[in-house]
Amino acid sequence: ELNTITYSAGASACEKGGQWARALGLLADMALARVEVDTITYSAGVSACEKGGQWAIALGLLADMARARVESNTITYNACVSACELGGHWATALG
């Protein structure tokens, strides 16, 4: 059975494999399957975007977390800041 843990593991594997789009696809699949997305899953998605140079999408996921009332953590924030820095948008990370 697919659940939050299995989706999180998949998103984390995508992040490690540099497959940011697939990680986002898993997050979308979770919503369709009505599986709860938690901090770990979102953080894996943000980290995948960081590694894929997708700073704007990483920030979008952070905003999605806030709208869904999912608590972000140091890992999430660090990945967003790093994504902005790597994308040449360090000022965005500050503001």
C-alpha positions as protocol buffer text, in pm:
chain_id: "A"
residue {
  index: 1
  type: GLU
  ca { x: 0 y: 0 z: 0 }
}
residue {
  index: 2
  type: LEU
  ca { x: 129 y: 345 z: -91 }
}
residue {
  index: 3
  type: ASN
  ca { x: 140 y: 582 z: 204 }
}
residue {
  index: 4
  type: THR
  ca { x: 326 y: 891 z: 321 }
}
residue {
  index: 5
  type: ILE
  ca { x: 636 y: 689 z: 410 }
}
residue {
  index: 6
  type: THR
  ca { x: 663 y: 514 z: 73 }
}
residue {
  index: 7
  type: TYR
  ca { x: 603 y: 837 z: -120 }
}
residue {
  index: 8
  type: SER
  ca { x: 860 y: 1016 z: 96 }
}
residue {
  index: 9
  type: ALA
  ca { x: 1115 y: 743 z: 26 }
}
residue {
  index: 10
  type: GLY
  ca { x: 1044 y: 775 z: -346 }
}
residue {
  index: 11
  type: ALA
  ca { x: 1078 y: 1153 z: -340 }
}
residue {
  index: 12
  type: SER
  ca { x: 1403 y: 1123 z: -147 }
}
residue {
  index: 13
  type: ALA
  ca { x: 1538 y: 873 z: -401 }
}
residue {
  index: 14
  type: CYS
  ca { x: 1444 y: 1114 z: -681 }
}
residue {
  index: 15
  type: GLU
  ca { x: 1625 y: 1394 z: -500 }
}
residue {
  index: 16
  type: LYS
  ca { x: 1940 y: 1185 z: -465 }
}
residue {
  index: 17
  type: GLY
  ca { x: 1917 y: 1084 z: -831 }
}
residue {
  index: 18
  type: GLY
  ca { x: 1876 y: 1439 z: -955 }
}
residue {
  index: 19
  type: GLN
  ca { x: 1520 y: 1376 z: -1074 }
}
residue {
  index: 20
  type: TRP
  ca { x: 1345 y: 1688 z: -946 }
}
residue {
  index: 21
  type: ALA
  ca { x: 1054 y: 1660 z: -1191 }
}
residue {
  index: 22
  type: ARG
  ca { x: 982 y: 1304 z: -1080 }
}
residue {
  index: 23
  type: ALA
  ca { x: 990 y: 1412 z: -716 }
}
residue {
  index: 24
  type: LEU
  ca { x: 729 y: 1677 z: -796 }
}
residue {
  index: 25
  type: GLY
  ca { x: 527 y: 1415 z: -981 }
}
residue {
  index: 26
  type: LEU
  ca { x: 518 y: 1204 z: -667 }
}
residue {
  index: 27
  type: LEU
  ca { x: 394 y: 1501 z: -465 }
}
residue {
  index: 28
  type: ALA
  ca { x: 117 y: 1551 z: -722 }
}
residue {
  index: 29
  type: ASP
  ca { x: 34 y: 1180 z: -712 }
}
residue {
  index: 30
  type: MET
  ca { x: 0 y: 1201 z: -335 }
}
residue {
  index: 31
  type: ALA
  ca { x: -260 y: 1475 z: -367 }
}
residue {
  index: 32
  type: LEU
  ca { x: -455 y: 1273 z: -624 }
}
residue {
  index: 33
  type: ALA
  ca { x: -442 y: 964 z: -403 }
}
residue {
  index: 34
  type: ARG
  ca { x: -537 y: 1174 z: -99 }
}
residue {
  index: 35
  type: VAL
  ca { x: -223 y: 1068 z: 86 }
}
residue {
  index: 36
  type: GLU
  ca { x: -103 y: 1314 z: 349 }
}
residue {
  index: 37
  type: VAL
  ca { x: 205 y: 1510 z: 247 }
}
residue {
  index: 38
  type: ASP
  ca { x: 429 y: 1578 z: 546 }
}
residue {
  index: 39
  type: THR
  ca { x: 739 y: 1781 z: 624 }
}
residue {
  index: 40
  type: ILE
  ca { x: 971 y: 1502 z: 512 }
}
residue {
  index: 41
  type: THR
  ca { x: 802 y: 1465 z: 175 }
}
residue {
  index: 42
  type: TYR
  ca { x: 794 y: 1838 z: 107 }
}
residue {
  index: 43
  type: SER
  ca { x: 1157 y: 1871 z: 217 }
}
residue {
  index: 44
  type: ALA
  ca { x: 1259 y: 1596 z: -25 }
}
residue {
  index: 45
  type: GLY
  ca { x: 1079 y: 1783 z: -302 }
}
residue {
  index: 46
  type: VAL
  ca { x: 1244 y: 2113 z: -209 }
}
residue {
  index: 47
  type: SER
  ca { x: 1586 y: 1945 z: -192 }
}
residue {
  index: 48
  type: ALA
  ca { x: 1529 y: 1784 z: -533 }
}
residue {
  index: 49
  type: CYS
  ca { x: 1447 y: 2128 z: -675 }
}
residue {
  index: 50
  type: GLU
  ca { x: 1758 y: 2270 z: -511 }
}
residue {
  index: 51
  type: LYS
  ca { x: 1977 y: 2008 z: -676 }
}
residue {
  index: 52
  type: GLY
  ca { x: 1798 y: 2060 z: -1006 }
}
residue {
  index: 53
  type: GLY
  ca { x: 1848 y: 2437 z: -1001 }
}
residue {
  index: 54
  type: GLN
  ca { x: 1474 y: 2501 z: -971 }
}
residue {
  index: 55
  type: TRP
  ca { x: 1481 y: 2779 z: -713 }
}
residue {
  index: 56
  type: ALA
  ca { x: 1138 y: 2923 z: -800 }
}
residue {
  index: 57
  type: ILE
  ca { x: 970 y: 2585 z: -771 }
}
residue {
  index: 58
  type: ALA
  ca { x: 1146 y: 2524 z: -439 }
}
residue {
  index: 59
  type: LEU
  ca { x: 1002 y: 2851 z: -307 }
}
residue {
  index: 60
  type: GLY
  ca { x: 663 y: 2752 z: -445 }
}
residue {
  index: 61
  type: LEU
  ca { x: 676 y: 2429 z: -247 }
}
residue {
  index: 62
  type: LEU
  ca { x: 761 y: 2625 z: 66 }
}
residue {
  index: 63
  type: ALA
  ca { x: 453 y: 2839 z: 5 }
}
residue {
  index: 64
  type: ASP
  ca { x: 247 y: 2524 z: -55 }
}
residue {
  index: 65
  type: MET
  ca { x: 364 y: 2392 z: 282 }
}
residue {
  index: 66
  type: ALA
  ca { x: 241 y: 2706 z: 455 }
}
residue {
  index: 67
  type: ARG
  ca { x: -97 y: 2690 z: 279 }
}
residue {
  index: 68
  type: ALA
  ca { x: -133 y: 2322 z: 373 }
}
residue {
  index: 69
  type: ARG
  ca { x: -27 y: 2404 z: 731 }
}
residue {
  index: 70
  type: VAL
  ca { x: 262 y: 2161 z: 712 }
}
residue {
  index: 71
  type: GLU
  ca { x: 546 y: 2266 z: 937 }
}
residue {
  index: 72
  type: SER
  ca { x: 872 y: 2345 z: 761 }
}
residue {
  index: 73
  type: ASN
  ca { x: 1205 y: 2279 z: 927 }
}
residue {
  index: 74
  type: THR
  ca { x: 1572 y: 2369 z: 903 }
}
residue {
  index: 75
  type: ILE
  ca { x: 1625 y: 2122 z: 618 }
}
residue {
  index: 76
  type: THR
  ca { x: 1345 y: 2281 z: 418 }
}
residue {
  index: 77
  type: TYR
  ca { x: 1468 y: 2637 z: 474 }
}
residue {
  index: 78
  type: ASN
  ca { x: 1831 y: 2549 z: 405 }
}
residue {
  index: 79
  type: ALA
  ca { x: 1737 y: 2380 z: 77 }
}
residue {
  index: 80
  type: CYS
  ca { x: 1534 y: 2687 z: -29 }
}
residue {
  index: 81
  type: VAL
  ca { x: 1815 y: 2927 z: 57 }
}
residue {
  index: 82
  type: SER
  ca { x: 2067 y: 2707 z: -123 }
}
residue {
  index: 83
  type: ALA
  ca { x: 1840 y: 2678 z: -429 }
}
residue {
  index: 84
  type: CYS
  ca { x: 1812 y: 3057 z: -446 }
}
residue {
  index: 85
  type: GLU
  ca { x: 2186 y: 3099 z: -403 }
}
residue {
  index: 86
  type: LEU
  ca { x: 2268 y: 2842 z: -671 }
}
residue {
  index: 87
  type: GLY
  ca { x: 2019 y: 3008 z: -904 }
}
residue {
  index: 88
  type: GLY
  ca { x: 2179 y: 3348 z: -853 }
}
residue {
  index: 89
  type: HIS
  ca { x: 1881 y: 3477 z: -655 }
}
residue {
  index: 90
  type: TRP
  ca { x: 2037 y: 3505 z: -311 }
}
residue {
  index: 91
  type: ALA
  ca { x: 1853 y: 3833 z: -244 }
}
residue {
  index: 92
  type: THR
  ca { x: 1523 y: 3647 z: -285 }
}
residue {
  index: 93
  type: ALA
  ca { x: 1628 y: 3409 z: -9 }
}
residue {
  index: 94
  type: LEU
  ca { x: 1670 y: 3703 z: 226 }
}
residue {
  index: 95
  type: GLY
  ca { x: 1343 y: 3867 z: 155 }
}
